[in-house]
Amino acid sequence: MKLNHLRPAAGSTKGSKRRGRGGGSGLGKTCGRGHKGQKSRSGGYHKSGFEGGQMPLQRRLPKFGFTSRQSKYTDEIRLEEIKNLNSDSVNLEVLREAGLISKKTKRVRLIGGGNLDKVISVNGLHVTKGARETIESLGGTVGD
C-alpha cells in the first residue's frame, strides 16, 4: 500500500455544493440566494450588529461602570500594615520607603483594619473616622 492509494471510507465525505451549474443541480440561476435584496447581491451584506436601521442592542443597553482617574494616584493602607513600620510618625515618605505605596501615589487613606498596638502620629494622610478613634485612643495624634 502506498500513500497515494489511501482513500476515505465510502460515504464518509460529502462533495461541496457546486453553485451556478444549471437548474438540474438545484443550485442554478440564483445559486441558493433567492431573488433580489441585499443578501442576493455580490458584496452586499451589513456590518455585524446592524439591525436594519433599528437601534442596535449594543446601543440600546446602558453603559455601566466608572473608573476614577484619581484612582491611579490613591491608595488605602490598613492600621495592621502600619504596625510593622519602624517609624513613630507616618507620612507619604515613610510609607514609600517601606514599600507600602508606589512612587506615583499622591494621596493615601488610612483605614481601620486590624489592630494597632503602638502610639503613632499621622501627618498628611486622609484618616477614616474609625482609624482616627483607634489612633487617638492609644494616645497618638492625627494631623492634616
N, C-alpha and C positions, 0 to 999 in steps of 0.2 A: 504494500500500500504506500502511496505517495501523497504528499500534501495537496497536490493539485487534483487528487481523486476524492478528497473529502467533500461531502455534501450534507446539508442539514437533513434531519429526518423528514420524511414525506408528510406534508400538511402542517409542519411547524412554522413555516414562514408564509407571509402573505404578500402578494405583489402590491406595488404602490398604485394609487389611483392615477390613471392616465387621462387628464382633463383635456377637453377640446379635441377629441379624436373621433368625432362623429356621434350622431344620435344613438346609434346602436350600443354604444358603451354606457349610456345612461348619464354621462357627464360631457355631452357635446354642447354645442351652441353657447349657453350661458355658463357652462362649466360648474354648475352647482351653486352659482352666486345669486340666482333669482333674477328678477327683472328690475332695472333702474335702481335708483337710490345710491347713497354714498358708499355703502359697502359693496356695491356691484362694480364700482369703478376701479381702475388701476391706480394705486397710490392713494385711494380715498378711504380714510378712516379718521377717527377722532383721537385726541390725546387721552391718556389714562386719567380717570377721574372726571371726564366730561360727561354730563348727564343731559345732553340735548338742549342746553340753554337753561335748564332748571338750575337753581343754586346748588352747587355740588355739596356732598355730605361734609367734606373736609372744611368747607367754608361756612356751613350751617352750624356746626358744633362749636361751642365756645372754647377759646384757648384757656389754658389754666396754668397755674404755677407762676412763680416770680422769684427771681434771684437778685438780691440786692447787690449793687456794685460795690457797696462798702464791705460786704462780707469777706472780700479778699484781704481786707486790712484789719479785720476784727477777730479776736479770739476770746475764748472763755477758759478760765482757769478755776479749778476747784480748790477749796481750802486744803484738801488732802494732799495736793501736789505742792502747796506752799510749805507744808510741814517739813518737807525734806530739804528745803533751802538752808544754806549755812548763814545767810544774812538775816538780821532782825528787821531791816527796813526793806519793803518790797516796792519796786517801781519797774518801769519798762526795761531799763538797762539790766537790772538784776535778773529779770525773767529771761531776757535774751541770752545773757551769759550762761544761764543754767540750761539753756536749750529747750525751754518750755514754750517759747513763741519764736516765730520766724523773723528774719530781718525786716521783711516788708510790713509787719504788723504795726499799726499805729494806735490802735485802741484795744484795751483789754478789759473784760468784765470779770470780776471776781465773784464766783457763785459759791453758795454754802453747801458744798458736797463733801461729806466725810467729816472727820474730827480734826480739830486743831488743838494742840496741847502746848503752844508756846506763845509768848507775847510778841506781837509784830506791829510795826507801823506801816501803813499803806499810803503811798503818795502817787498821784497821777493816774489812778485806775478807777474805773466805774465799779462800785460795790453794791451788790443787791442788799435788800433790807435784812434778809436772814443772815448773810455773811457779815454785815455790819454789826448786828447784835452779837454774833459769836465772837468777833474780834474784840469788841468793846467789853464784853462780859469777862474776858480773860485779862483785861487791863491794857489792851492795845489801842492804837489811835488810827483814825481814818481821815486823811486829808484829801482835799480835792485838787 
